[in-house]
Amino acid sequence: MRIEVLLFGPERDAAGVDRVRVEIDGEPTCAALRAALGTGTPALLPVLRSARFAVNGRFADDAHRIGAGDEVALIGMVSGG
Amino acid sequence: MTTTVTISDGALAVGEARPCDGAGAWVSFEGIVRGDEAGRPISALVYETYEPMAQRVLTSLGEELASRHGLLAVHVEHSRGRVAVGGCSFRLSIASAHRKEALAAMDEFIDRMKRDAPIWKRPQWAVTPMSA
């Protein structure tokens, strides 16, 4: 399954783009996406371990299964306030 | 109980929210853009938000804390875009019957916002004149 991942802040700067497309073979979980992102976009490797995914605007754990058409975002360290 | 969240462009204007009926405490915190980041002078901070998730996270946090601490009202305002040094980028106003619950909720809200709300800031470095 092909998944588009939105990037913000430091992660967007590191990757140089505001979204990346990732191809997942097998079960499209957040854990699989994390692994695939590290392979496809090595610039994100330093933050991938600690970053979280949001699926349709809600934080999702590694076991979460991503569905077709879901909006997926990589949320690294935030800095509001 | 009322929770409002407003995310708007640029620096926040002077707050207009006022304590509601029944409030014995009204605690308001404003975050101001400091003139430096890690000792290096800046001219502004530029805030980026992932909406509507940011709105949802802040609303949910306000509602949770209001319920747990028995608050009467929580008003959250946050900037997006550029806020010059000295400008207000964040305001949290809490009304409660007594001060203790408002003060406790204030601290917890800010800690959790800084952990969970998808908002990022980027410094605009101050341009310093080149020495002759």
Backbone of each chain as ProteinMPNN parsed JSONL, in Angstrom:
{"seq_chain_A": "MRIEVLLFGPERDAAGVDRVRVEIDGEPTCAALRAALGTGTPALLPVLRSARFAVNGRFADDAHRIGAGDEVALIGMVSGG", "coords_chain_A": {"N_chain_A": [[0.845, -1.185, 0.0], [0.465, 2.235, -0.747], [1.494, 5.033, 1.079], [1.051, 8.362, 2.026], [2.96, 10.641, 3.815], [2.711, 13.345, 5.951], [4.895, 16.035, 6.707], [6.334, 18.164, 9.17], [7.774, 21.162, 10.592], [10.916, 20.579, 12.136], [11.265, 18.039, 11.028], [10.345, 18.266, 8.413], [12.21, 20.1, 7.496], [14.521, 18.555, 7.712], [14.041, 16.513, 5.866], [13.615, 17.977, 3.593], [11.304, 18.245, 2.173], [7.681, 18.576, 2.225], [6.095, 16.393, 2.393], [6.196, 12.844, 2.126], [6.14, 9.923, 0.097], [5.441, 6.575, 0.728], [6.005, 3.172, 0.221], [4.42, 0.341, 1.398], [4.951, -2.99, 2.04], [2.969, -5.7, 2.849], [1.394, -5.823, 6.121], [-0.006, -2.701, 6.762], [1.0, -1.066, 9.134], [1.701, 1.391, 11.72], [4.199, 0.84, 12.751], [5.409, -0.553, 10.641], [5.436, 1.489, 8.815], [7.166, 3.267, 10.053], [9.579, 1.895, 9.86], [9.84, 1.72, 7.09], [9.993, 4.388, 6.393], [12.45, 5.108, 7.444], [14.146, 3.715, 5.811], [13.521, 4.72, 3.265], [13.79, 7.484, 3.505], [16.434, 8.517, 4.671], [17.282, 10.801, 5.987], [15.485, 11.253, 7.963], [16.016, 9.451, 9.92], [17.359, 10.106, 12.439], [15.278, 11.116, 14.024], [13.208, 9.359, 13.996], [12.87, 7.315, 15.898], [11.868, 8.513, 18.198], [9.777, 10.041, 17.301], [6.211, 10.499, 16.758], [3.31, 9.073, 15.159], [0.496, 10.573, 13.622], [-2.745, 9.704, 12.836], [-5.302, 10.558, 10.81], [-5.491, 12.873, 12.332], [-5.161, 12.106, 14.972], [-3.106, 10.826, 17.578], [-1.364, 7.805, 16.997], [-0.551, 4.467, 17.898], [2.224, 2.134, 17.451], [1.087, -0.266, 16.647], [-1.136, 0.399, 15.294], [-3.281, 0.082, 12.521], [-3.037, 1.327, 9.332], [-5.372, 2.775, 7.184], [-6.623, 2.781, 3.769], [-6.559, 5.936, 2.285], [-6.364, 7.282, 4.672], [-5.244, 10.128, 6.554], [-1.97, 10.75, 7.226], [0.483, 11.78, 9.494], [3.771, 12.696, 10.448], [4.868, 13.318, 13.608], [7.172, 15.005, 15.21], [9.331, 16.342, 17.73], [7.526, 18.787, 19.375], [6.808, 22.341, 19.759], [5.145, 24.321, 20.905], [3.596, 27.307, 22.312]], "CA_chain_A": [[0.0, 0.0, 0.0], [1.231, 3.483, -0.778], [1.05, 5.966, 2.127], [1.677, 9.686, 2.003], [3.192, 11.094, 5.194], [2.938, 14.788, 6.051], [6.029, 16.402, 7.566], [6.262, 19.533, 9.694], [8.853, 21.65, 11.451], [12.274, 20.058, 11.937], [11.271, 16.844, 10.164], [10.243, 18.763, 7.037], [13.502, 20.691, 7.155], [15.504, 17.482, 7.545], [13.759, 15.769, 4.627], [13.618, 18.908, 2.466], [9.982, 18.208, 1.519], [6.623, 18.608, 3.243], [5.422, 15.088, 2.418], [6.898, 11.776, 1.422], [5.294, 8.765, -0.209], [6.118, 5.36, 1.174], [5.343, 1.929, -0.198], [4.493, -0.669, 2.465], [4.592, -4.36, 1.675], [2.441, -6.387, 4.031], [0.459, -5.123, 7.006], [0.37, -1.288, 6.814], [0.921, -0.524, 10.493], [2.612, 2.513, 11.969], [5.542, 0.276, 12.927], [5.938, -0.818, 9.302], [5.682, 2.79, 8.195], [8.373, 3.811, 10.679], [10.726, 1.2, 9.271], [9.948, 2.083, 5.671], [10.435, 5.786, 6.304], [13.887, 5.144, 7.713], [14.841, 3.213, 4.621], [13.293, 5.578, 2.097], [14.207, 8.869, 3.77], [17.414, 8.379, 5.759], [17.426, 12.056, 6.737], [14.565, 11.225, 9.109], [16.43, 8.422, 10.88], [17.653, 10.562, 13.808], [14.088, 11.471, 14.813], [12.142, 8.371, 13.837], [12.64, 6.496, 17.09], [11.081, 9.241, 19.197], [8.625, 10.715, 16.694], [4.934, 9.795, 16.782], [2.459, 9.245, 13.986], [-0.91, 10.919, 13.806], [-3.586, 9.179, 11.754], [-6.553, 11.336, 10.806], [-5.464, 13.903, 13.37], [-5.046, 11.565, 16.332], [-1.899, 10.023, 17.751], [-1.598, 6.371, 16.797], [0.62, 3.701, 18.332], [2.87, 1.373, 16.387], [0.246, -1.375, 16.189], [-2.296, 0.928, 14.554], [-3.305, -0.278, 11.103], [-3.389, 2.498, 8.513], [-6.308, 2.427, 6.127], [-6.517, 3.528, 2.516], [-7.171, 7.258, 2.371], [-6.097, 7.941, 5.957], [-4.235, 11.2, 6.551], [-0.91, 10.341, 8.155], [1.493, 12.823, 9.723], [4.86, 12.381, 11.375], [4.925, 14.396, 14.598], [8.385, 14.936, 16.024], [9.265, 17.182, 18.922], [6.742, 19.999, 19.131], [7.374, 23.474, 20.511], [4.159, 25.393, 21.008], [3.632, 28.174, 23.491]], "C_chain_A": [[0.888, 1.245, 0.0], [0.628, 4.467, 0.233], [1.802, 7.278, 1.974], [1.769, 10.187, 3.444], [3.501, 12.587, 5.186], [4.072, 15.055, 7.041], [5.898, 17.869, 7.964], [7.568, 19.876, 10.406], [10.202, 21.035, 11.115], [12.328, 18.847, 11.003], [11.158, 17.258, 8.698], [11.579, 19.365, 6.601], [14.543, 19.599, 6.882], [15.313, 16.759, 6.214], [13.816, 16.667, 3.394], [12.321, 18.934, 1.678], [8.914, 18.201, 2.608], [5.787, 17.337, 3.262], [6.27, 14.082, 1.67], [5.914, 10.633, 1.173], [6.09, 7.499, 0.049], [5.311, 4.155, 0.71], [5.533, 0.899, 0.91], [4.082, -2.011, 1.879], [4.087, -5.052, 2.932], [1.526, -5.49, 4.825], [0.872, -3.652, 7.153], [0.176, -0.673, 8.203], [1.862, 0.676, 10.621], [4.041, 2.015, 12.162], [6.186, 0.014, 11.57], [6.275, 0.489, 8.592], [6.959, 3.409, 8.752], [9.625, 3.185, 10.046], [10.934, 1.631, 7.819], [10.422, 3.52, 5.5], [11.943, 5.896, 6.506], [14.694, 4.68, 6.516], [14.729, 4.197, 3.464], [13.764, 7.001, 2.268], [15.184, 8.862, 4.936], [17.594, 9.658, 6.585], [16.528, 12.089, 7.967], [15.003, 10.26, 10.209], [16.68, 8.955, 12.291], [16.409, 10.83, 14.648], [13.047, 10.356, 14.836], [11.846, 7.586, 15.111], [11.705, 7.21, 18.067], [9.83, 9.896, 18.607], [7.376, 9.841, 16.791], [4.226, 9.983, 15.445], [1.084, 9.717, 14.442], [-1.653, 10.391, 12.584], [-4.948, 9.854, 11.871], [-6.63, 12.276, 12.017], [-5.407, 13.399, 14.793], [-3.784, 10.726, 16.423], [-2.247, 8.544, 17.66], [-0.348, 5.607, 17.222], [1.113, 2.807, 17.192], [2.006, 0.241, 15.835], [-0.922, -0.896, 15.325], [-2.189, 0.582, 13.068], [-3.819, 0.91, 10.295], [-4.295, 2.046, 7.369], [-6.086, 3.264, 4.875], [-7.227, 4.873, 2.69], [-6.97, 7.951, 3.699], [-5.074, 9.066, 5.757], [-3.213, 10.864, 7.64], [0.119, 11.461, 8.262], [2.545, 12.299, 10.684], [5.0, 13.577, 12.312], [6.166, 14.196, 15.45], [8.227, 15.806, 17.246], [8.535, 18.479, 18.586], [7.227, 21.11, 20.058], [6.399, 24.637, 20.589], [4.347, 26.231, 22.255], [4.504, 29.382, 23.301]], "O_chain_A": [[1.924, 1.29, 0.664], [-0.58, 4.704, 0.244], [3.022, 7.301, 1.816], [0.791, 10.161, 4.19], [4.425, 13.041, 4.51], [4.189, 14.391, 8.07], [5.415, 18.698, 7.194], [8.352, 18.999, 10.768], [10.589, 20.974, 9.948], [13.305, 18.651, 10.28], [11.805, 16.664, 7.836], [12.021, 19.159, 5.47], [15.338, 19.703, 5.948], [16.278, 16.433, 5.523], [14.036, 16.187, 2.282], [12.243, 19.574, 0.629], [9.189, 17.869, 3.761], [4.863, 17.218, 4.067], [6.968, 14.416, 0.713], [4.981, 10.416, 1.946], [7.246, 7.37, -0.353], [4.084, 4.137, 0.804], [6.66, 0.615, 1.317], [3.006, -2.149, 1.297], [4.735, -4.983, 3.976], [0.955, -4.532, 4.304], [1.977, -3.372, 7.617], [-0.719, 0.148, 8.405], [2.697, 0.935, 9.753], [4.991, 2.696, 11.777], [7.361, 0.318, 11.365], [7.264, 0.583, 7.866], [7.742, 4.004, 8.011], [10.596, 3.878, 9.742], [12.06, 1.873, 7.383], [11.166, 3.829, 4.57], [12.621, 6.671, 5.832], [15.783, 5.186, 6.244], [15.708, 4.474, 2.771], [14.103, 7.664, 1.288], [14.804, 9.169, 6.066], [18.008, 9.601, 7.742], [16.771, 12.853, 8.9], [14.431, 10.252, 11.299], [16.257, 8.322, 13.258], [16.482, 10.775, 15.875], [12.101, 10.412, 15.621], [10.695, 7.233, 15.371], [10.851, 6.578, 18.689], [8.921, 10.266, 19.349], [7.461, 8.617, 16.891], [4.505, 10.923, 14.701], [0.581, 9.319, 15.492], [-1.238, 10.607, 11.445], [-5.643, 9.737, 12.88], [-7.683, 12.445, 12.632], [-5.585, 14.175, 15.732], [-3.427, 10.01, 15.487], [-3.272, 8.092, 18.17], [0.773, 6.034, 16.947], [0.505, 2.736, 16.124], [2.173, -0.164, 14.685], [-1.61, -1.703, 14.701], [-1.143, 0.767, 12.445], [-4.906, 1.427, 10.553], [-4.013, 1.064, 6.682], [-5.446, 4.315, 4.917], [-8.354, 4.933, 3.181], [-7.369, 9.106, 3.85], [-4.175, 8.975, 4.921], [-3.555, 10.716, 8.813], [0.565, 12.014, 7.258], [2.241, 11.552, 11.614], [5.223, 14.704, 11.869], [6.202, 13.317, 16.312], [7.117, 15.991, 17.746], [8.886, 19.175, 17.633], [7.959, 20.86, 21.016], [6.77, 25.79, 20.369], [5.147, 25.908, 23.133], [4.63, 30.202, 24.21]]}, "seq_chain_B": "MTTTVTISDGALAVGEARPCDGAGAWVSFEGIVRGDEAGRPISALVYETYEPMAQRVLTSLGEELASRHGLLAVHVEHSRGRVAVGGCSFRLSIASAHRKEALAAMDEFIDRMKRDAPIWKRPQWAVTPMSA", "coords_chain_B": {"N_chain_B": [[-19.585, 24.397, 32.049], [-17.04, 25.862, 30.073], [-15.041, 25.581, 27.19], [-12.828, 27.132, 25.062], [-10.994, 27.401, 22.027], [-8.74, 29.161, 20.141], [-6.978, 29.667, 17.226], [-4.925, 31.847, 15.617], [-3.759, 34.21, 13.108], [-0.58, 35.74, 13.453], [0.554, 38.018, 16.102], [-1.142, 37.861, 19.262], [-4.008, 39.781, 20.074], [-4.883, 42.108, 22.694], [-6.255, 40.427, 25.459], [-9.703, 39.504, 25.603], [-11.381, 37.929, 26.985], [-13.321, 37.295, 29.899], [-13.828, 36.611, 33.412], [-16.288, 34.13, 34.225], [-19.663, 33.918, 35.551], [-19.792, 32.974, 38.945], [-17.138, 32.502, 39.283], [-14.315, 32.553, 41.385], [-11.752, 32.801, 41.035], [-9.467, 33.893, 38.593], [-7.246, 33.117, 36.343], [-4.675, 34.041, 34.271], [-2.371, 33.428, 31.746], [0.278, 34.63, 29.752], [2.266, 33.974, 26.968], [5.219, 35.325, 25.817], [7.147, 36.45, 23.077], [10.484, 36.051, 23.364], [13.606, 37.885, 23.154], [15.731, 36.35, 22.339], [17.148, 33.207, 21.327], [18.506, 30.593, 22.861], [20.556, 32.313, 23.567], [21.181, 33.65, 21.247], [20.415, 36.485, 19.323], [17.077, 37.166, 18.203], [14.561, 38.171, 15.794], [11.961, 37.481, 15.579], [9.485, 34.882, 16.118], [8.331, 32.2, 14.158], [5.389, 30.547, 13.866], [4.183, 27.315, 13.23], [1.397, 25.346, 12.543], [-0.357, 22.258, 12.786], [-3.284, 21.815, 11.625], [-6.595, 20.452, 11.508], [-5.702, 19.182, 13.813], [-4.212, 20.37, 15.897], [-6.057, 22.106, 17.02], [-7.917, 20.263, 17.945], [-6.427, 18.764, 19.832], [-5.808, 20.725, 21.754], [-8.359, 21.499, 22.561], [-9.382, 19.105, 23.61], [-7.602, 18.694, 25.703], [-8.134, 20.935, 27.301], [-10.802, 20.388, 28.002], [-10.522, 18.001, 29.385], [-8.931, 18.737, 31.6], [-10.572, 20.653, 32.737], [-12.707, 19.1, 33.573], [-11.458, 17.354, 35.388], [-10.296, 19.064, 37.283], [-12.404, 20.559, 38.057], [-13.016, 23.026, 36.807], [-14.357, 26.209, 35.741], [-14.189, 27.594, 33.336], [-12.169, 27.474, 30.384], [-9.985, 29.121, 28.347], [-8.231, 29.18, 25.403], [-5.709, 30.583, 23.468], [-3.749, 30.769, 20.577], [-0.991, 31.648, 18.52], [-0.478, 31.538, 14.948], [1.97, 31.605, 12.338], [3.991, 34.6, 11.922], [5.383, 36.118, 14.784], [6.52, 38.935, 16.245], [9.367, 39.852, 18.277], [8.542, 40.457, 21.632], [5.849, 40.291, 21.193], [2.68, 38.712, 21.934], [2.179, 35.294, 21.943], [0.772, 33.219, 22.932], [-1.971, 32.535, 24.984], [-3.503, 31.59, 27.954], [-6.382, 31.306, 29.739], [-8.048, 30.809, 32.709], [-10.908, 30.072, 34.543], [-12.132, 29.532, 37.803], [-13.664, 28.255, 40.829], [-12.015, 28.512, 43.02], [-8.574, 29.46, 43.711], [-6.616, 27.418, 43.724], [-7.192, 25.15, 42.097], [-7.225, 26.313, 39.58], [-4.608, 27.254, 39.27], [-3.153, 24.861, 39.4], [-4.157, 23.522, 37.155], [-3.364, 25.224, 35.131], [-0.545, 24.983, 35.016], [-0.311, 22.269, 34.368], [-1.661, 22.165, 31.929], [-0.003, 23.689, 30.229], [2.406, 22.247, 30.258], [1.569, 19.841, 29.048], [0.593, 20.736, 26.61], [2.97, 21.545, 25.411], [4.069, 19.124, 24.96], [2.261, 17.636, 23.404], [0.688, 19.123, 21.539], [0.466, 19.734, 18.102], [2.38, 21.928, 17.176], [4.818, 24.107, 16.005], [7.766, 26.099, 16.357], [9.841, 28.445, 14.743], [12.852, 30.197, 14.816], [13.384, 33.545, 13.699], [16.277, 34.903, 12.876], [17.926, 37.723, 14.234], [19.08, 40.426, 12.254], [22.251, 41.489, 12.318], [24.124, 44.484, 12.173], [26.936, 44.703, 10.018], [30.236, 44.923, 11.211], [32.398, 47.786, 10.867]], "CA_chain_B": [[-18.162, 24.578, 31.793], [-16.788, 26.32, 28.708], [-13.671, 25.535, 26.67], [-12.689, 27.69, 23.724], [-9.632, 27.381, 21.479], [-8.63, 30.007, 18.95], [-5.644, 29.753, 16.621], [-5.082, 32.965, 14.679], [-2.524, 34.681, 12.486], [0.176, 36.83, 14.057], [0.522, 38.201, 17.553], [-2.481, 37.932, 19.848], [-4.431, 41.095, 20.572], [-5.175, 42.132, 24.132], [-7.301, 39.456, 25.76], [-11.039, 40.055, 25.862], [-12.157, 37.013, 27.821], [-13.517, 37.744, 31.273], [-14.329, 35.501, 34.233], [-17.724, 33.869, 34.136], [-20.386, 33.934, 36.828], [-19.425, 31.906, 39.866], [-15.68, 32.395, 39.414], [-13.634, 33.261, 42.453], [-10.358, 32.927, 40.587], [-9.289, 34.092, 37.15], [-5.802, 33.042, 36.152], [-4.363, 34.195, 32.853], [-0.943, 33.378, 31.438], [0.621, 35.019, 28.383], [3.61, 33.671, 26.497], [5.735, 36.454, 25.048], [8.34, 36.091, 22.301], [11.717, 36.593, 23.925], [14.513, 38.434, 22.14], [16.856, 35.476, 21.987], [16.995, 31.757, 21.398], [19.789, 30.036, 23.295], [21.564, 33.362, 23.634], [21.366, 34.307, 19.939], [19.277, 37.393, 19.146], [16.097, 36.887, 17.152], [13.613, 39.257, 15.537], [10.589, 36.954, 15.656], [9.272, 33.437, 15.997], [7.301, 31.861, 13.177], [4.697, 29.357, 14.357], [3.526, 26.445, 12.257], [0.449, 24.465, 13.243], [-1.012, 21.213, 11.995], [-4.698, 21.929, 11.958], [-7.271, 20.756, 12.768], [-5.268, 18.372, 14.96], [-3.814, 21.241, 17.008], [-7.308, 22.573, 17.638], [-8.532, 19.132, 18.652], [-5.612, 18.414, 21.002], [-5.956, 21.77, 22.766], [-9.729, 21.43, 23.075], [-9.495, 17.901, 24.423], [-6.827, 18.933, 26.919], [-8.903, 21.879, 28.116], [-11.995, 19.718, 28.542], [-10.102, 17.005, 30.379], [-8.495, 19.412, 32.825], [-11.741, 21.299, 33.332], [-13.473, 18.069, 34.25], [-10.709, 16.79, 36.518], [-10.035, 20.082, 38.318], [-13.634, 21.281, 38.373], [-12.885, 24.415, 36.344], [-15.572, 26.806, 35.175], [-13.939, 27.973, 31.939], [-10.785, 27.431, 29.883], [-9.878, 29.807, 27.061], [-6.889, 29.0, 24.858], [-5.436, 31.329, 22.231], [-2.373, 30.528, 20.115], [-0.673, 32.256, 17.223], [0.221, 30.864, 13.854], [2.681, 32.611, 11.555], [5.086, 35.376, 12.516], [5.142, 36.969, 15.961], [7.767, 39.661, 16.508], [9.832, 39.902, 19.666], [7.675, 41.281, 22.476], [4.449, 39.981, 20.929], [2.085, 37.601, 22.685], [1.902, 34.184, 21.028], [-0.041, 32.192, 23.604], [-2.678, 32.997, 26.19], [-4.384, 30.603, 28.58], [-7.157, 31.943, 30.803], [-8.827, 29.778, 33.409], [-11.783, 30.523, 35.626], [-12.533, 28.459, 38.726], [-14.243, 28.769, 42.069], [-10.914, 28.848, 43.929], [-7.327, 29.631, 42.946], [-5.724, 26.251, 43.678], [-7.448, 24.298, 40.937], [-6.848, 27.039, 38.364], [-3.149, 27.284, 39.17], [-2.682, 23.51, 39.086], [-4.533, 23.216, 35.777], [-2.542, 26.072, 34.263], [0.773, 24.365, 34.865], [-0.446, 20.995, 33.664], [-2.043, 22.415, 30.538], [1.148, 24.159, 29.44], [3.328, 21.112, 30.093], [1.046, 18.862, 28.09], [0.561, 21.374, 25.293], [4.319, 21.531, 24.851], [4.392, 17.742, 24.612], [1.323, 16.967, 22.499], [0.014, 19.929, 20.507], [1.324, 19.817, 16.911], [2.724, 23.325, 16.905], [6.273, 24.255, 15.969], [8.215, 27.472, 16.163], [11.148, 28.579, 14.103], [13.33, 31.566, 15.052], [13.951, 34.406, 12.651], [17.448, 35.493, 13.524], [18.076, 39.169, 14.049], [20.174, 40.82, 11.364], [23.13, 42.424, 13.035], [24.928, 45.242, 11.229], [28.343, 44.273, 9.918], [31.159, 45.905, 11.783], [33.204, 48.479, 9.84]], "C_chain_B": [[-17.945, 24.93, 30.315], [-15.307, 26.144, 28.362], [-13.676, 26.146, 25.282], [-11.219, 27.652, 23.316], [-9.639, 28.211, 20.203], [-7.178, 30.019, 18.481], [-5.746, 30.803, 15.519], [-3.727, 33.466, 14.206], [-1.886, 35.814, 13.287], [0.04, 36.912, 15.559], [-0.91, 38.319, 18.049], [-2.764, 39.366, 20.293], [-4.657, 40.988, 22.079], [-6.373, 41.217, 24.414], [-8.635, 40.109, 26.112], [-11.873, 39.158, 26.765], [-12.208, 37.543, 29.25], [-14.053, 36.571, 32.09], [-15.845, 35.367, 34.167], [-18.366, 33.964, 35.528], [-19.948, 32.748, 37.69], [-17.933, 31.783, 40.093], [-15.193, 33.196, 40.619], [-12.168, 33.441, 42.132], [-10.342, 33.051, 39.07], [-7.793, 34.169, 36.924], [-5.524, 33.105, 34.668], [-2.852, 34.241, 32.675], [-0.741, 33.811, 29.992], [2.066, 34.637, 28.091], [4.058, 34.762, 25.542], [6.997, 36.014, 24.312], [9.545, 36.843, 22.864], [12.657, 37.056, 22.809], [15.691, 37.554, 21.794], [16.428, 34.019, 22.051], [18.38, 31.205, 21.701], [20.901, 31.084, 23.207], [21.796, 34.105, 22.328], [20.168, 35.209, 19.663], [18.361, 37.008, 17.986], [15.229, 38.129, 16.937], [12.179, 38.783, 15.712], [10.632, 35.437, 15.771], [8.165, 33.228, 14.97], [6.687, 30.523, 13.599], [4.013, 28.625, 13.21], [2.606, 25.512, 13.025], [-0.079, 23.417, 12.259], [-2.468, 21.197, 12.442], [-5.502, 20.994, 11.05], [-6.775, 19.951, 13.962], [-4.898, 19.251, 16.148], [-5.045, 21.723, 17.764], [-7.924, 21.455, 18.483], [-7.76, 18.791, 19.93], [-5.813, 19.442, 22.11], [-7.362, 21.744, 23.384], [-9.885, 20.248, 24.025], [-8.765, 18.08, 25.757], [-7.578, 19.876, 27.857], [-10.097, 21.212, 28.768], [-11.616, 18.709, 29.626], [-9.725, 17.683, 31.701], [-9.663, 20.104, 33.518], [-12.553, 20.292, 34.129], [-12.757, 17.604, 35.519], [-10.52, 17.79, 37.655], [-11.293, 20.87, 38.691], [-13.587, 22.751, 37.976], [-14.213, 24.91, 35.777], [-15.395, 27.168, 33.707], [-12.453, 27.88, 31.625], [-10.787, 28.09, 28.513], [-8.424, 29.731, 26.592], [-6.769, 29.821, 23.58], [-3.984, 31.067, 21.854], [-2.191, 31.162, 18.745], [-0.248, 31.21, 16.211], [0.901, 31.967, 13.052], [3.661, 33.41, 12.409], [4.613, 36.22, 13.702], [6.474, 37.616, 16.323], [8.114, 39.613, 17.992], [8.95, 40.873, 20.456], [6.201, 40.997, 22.281], [3.982, 38.785, 21.754], [1.695, 36.499, 21.699], [0.98, 33.138, 21.643], [-0.702, 32.816, 24.825], [-3.602, 31.88, 26.671], [-5.068, 31.283, 29.75], [-8.091, 30.903, 31.404], [-9.65, 30.43, 34.513], [-12.159, 29.318, 36.487], [-13.09, 29.092, 39.991], [-13.146, 29.251, 43.011], [-9.6, 28.803, 43.161], [-6.561, 28.325, 42.748], [-5.936, 25.42, 42.422], [-7.059, 25.002, 39.633], [-5.335, 27.04, 38.179], [-2.594, 25.907, 38.804], [-2.966, 23.169, 37.623], [-3.687, 24.013, 34.785], [-1.204, 25.402, 33.977], [0.689, 23.078, 34.046], [-0.791, 21.209, 32.196], [-0.808, 22.777, 29.707], [2.151, 23.031, 29.219], [2.841, 20.162, 29.009], [0.901, 19.456, 26.699], [1.933, 21.287, 24.631], [4.766, 20.125, 24.465], [3.535, 17.23, 23.452], [0.722, 17.817, 21.383], [0.945, 20.087, 19.292], [1.515, 21.262, 16.454], [4.245, 23.428, 16.989], [6.615, 25.727, 15.824], [9.618, 27.474, 15.594], [11.619, 30.019, 14.338], [13.684, 32.275, 13.751], [15.085, 35.162, 13.315], [17.515, 36.979, 13.232], [19.256, 39.439, 13.126], [21.024, 41.833, 12.12], [23.982, 43.171, 12.022], [26.379, 44.76, 11.21], [29.242, 45.363, 10.493], [32.034, 46.493, 10.696], [34.635, 47.976, 9.861]], "O_chain_B": [[-18.587, 24.366, 29.428], [-14.431, 26.514, 29.144], [-14.444, 25.723, 24.418], [-10.323, 27.842, 24.138], [-10.446, 27.985, 19.302], [-6.269, 30.342, 19.246], [-6.552, 30.67, 14.598], [-2.692, 33.188, 14.813], [-2.571, 36.73, 13.74], [-0.505, 36.018, 16.208], [-1.784, 38.817, 17.339], [-1.891, 40.063, 20.811], [-4.621, 39.898, 22.65], [-7.37, 41.238, 23.693], [-8.691, 41.119, 26.814], [-12.93, 39.559, 27.252], [-11.259, 38.158, 29.737], [-14.658, 35.649, 31.541], [-16.576, 36.352, 34.068], [-17.674, 34.076, 36.54], [-19.761, 31.642, 37.183], [-17.494, 31.054, 40.983], [-15.594, 34.339, 40.842], [-11.434, 34.129, 42.841], [-11.107, 32.392, 38.366], [-7.15, 35.161, 37.269], [-6.069, 32.32, 33.892], [-2.15, 34.987, 33.357], [-1.497, 33.408, 29.108], [2.971, 34.938, 28.868], [3.363, 35.085, 24.578], [7.82, 35.287, 24.866], [9.614, 38.072, 22.845], [12.506, 36.653, 21.655], [16.566, 37.965, 21.033], [15.473, 33.658, 22.739], [19.306, 31.334, 20.9], [22.031, 30.782, 22.824], [22.532, 35.091, 22.302], [19.025, 34.761, 19.754], [18.821, 36.579, 16.928], [15.172, 39.018, 17.787], [11.282, 39.587, 15.963], [11.664, 34.802, 15.553], [7.192, 33.981, 14.922], [7.375, 29.505, 13.677], [3.364, 29.224, 12.352], [2.999, 24.952, 14.048], [-0.22, 23.674, 11.064], [-2.822, 20.646, 13.485], [-5.101, 20.774, 9.907], [-7.374, 20.03, 15.035], [-5.23, 18.921, 17.286], [-5.066, 21.743, 18.995], [-8.392, 21.69, 19.598], [-8.359, 18.556, 20.98], [-5.971, 19.077, 23.275], [-7.521, 21.945, 24.588], [-10.451, 20.38, 25.11], [-9.258, 17.665, 26.805], [-7.646, 19.639, 29.063], [-10.378, 21.438, 29.945], [-12.297, 18.582, 30.643], [-10.148, 17.256, 32.775], [-9.731, 20.136, 34.747], [-13.029, 20.591, 35.224], [-13.367, 17.477, 36.581], [-10.575, 17.43, 38.83], [-11.242, 21.751, 39.549], [-14.059, 23.617, 38.713], [-15.074, 24.121, 35.387], [-16.336, 27.063, 32.921], [-11.599, 28.162, 32.465], [-11.514, 27.662, 27.617], [-7.509, 30.163, 27.293], [-7.638, 29.753, 22.71], [-3.094, 31.133, 22.701], [-3.111, 31.203, 17.927], [0.267, 30.147, 16.56], [0.47, 33.12, 13.077], [4.099, 32.961, 13.469], [3.605, 36.924, 13.637], [7.437, 36.929, 16.666], [7.257, 39.364, 18.841], [8.654, 41.974, 19.992], [5.378, 41.406, 23.099], [4.782, 37.966, 22.207], [0.967, 36.746, 20.738], [0.467, 32.269, 20.938], [-0.065, 33.534, 25.596], [-4.373, 31.308, 25.9], [-4.402, 31.781, 30.657], [-8.824, 30.214, 30.695], [-9.147, 31.229, 35.303], [-12.461, 28.238, 35.979], [-12.998, 30.302, 40.195], [-13.304, 30.253, 43.709], [-9.513, 28.19, 42.098], [-5.922, 28.14, 41.712], [-4.975, 25.029, 41.76], [-6.611, 24.352, 38.688], [-4.839, 26.85, 37.069], [-1.675, 25.8, 37.993], [-2.119, 22.597, 36.936], [-3.34, 23.509, 33.717], [-0.794, 25.276, 32.823], [1.503, 22.832, 33.157], [-0.272, 20.514, 31.323], [-0.599, 22.237, 28.621], [2.684, 22.877, 28.12], [3.616, 19.732, 28.155], [1.071, 18.748, 25.706], [2.043, 20.993, 23.44], [5.735, 19.96, 23.725], [4.022, 16.476, 22.61], [0.285, 17.27, 20.37], [2.085, 20.526, 19.442], [0.902, 21.732, 15.495], [4.871, 22.908, 17.912], [5.855, 26.502, 15.243], [10.454, 26.63, 15.917], [10.867, 30.961, 14.087], [14.217, 31.667, 12.822], [14.86, 35.969, 14.216], [17.202, 37.43, 12.13], [20.291, 38.777, 13.203], [20.548, 42.901, 12.506], [24.514, 42.556, 11.099], [26.963, 44.452, 12.249], [29.025, 46.556, 10.281], [32.381, 45.817, 9.727], [35.463, 48.436, 9.075]]}, "name": "protein", "num_of_chains": 2, "seq": "MRIEVLLFGPERDAAGVDRVRVEIDGEPTCAALRAALGTGTPALLPVLRSARFAVNGRFADDAHRIGAGDEVALIGMVSGGMTTTVTISDGALAVGEARPCDGAGAWVSFEGIVRGDEAGRPISALVYETYEPMAQRVLTSLGEELASRHGLLAVHVEHSRGRVAVGGCSFRLSIASAHRKEALAAMDEFIDRMKRDAPIWKRPQWAVTPMSA"}
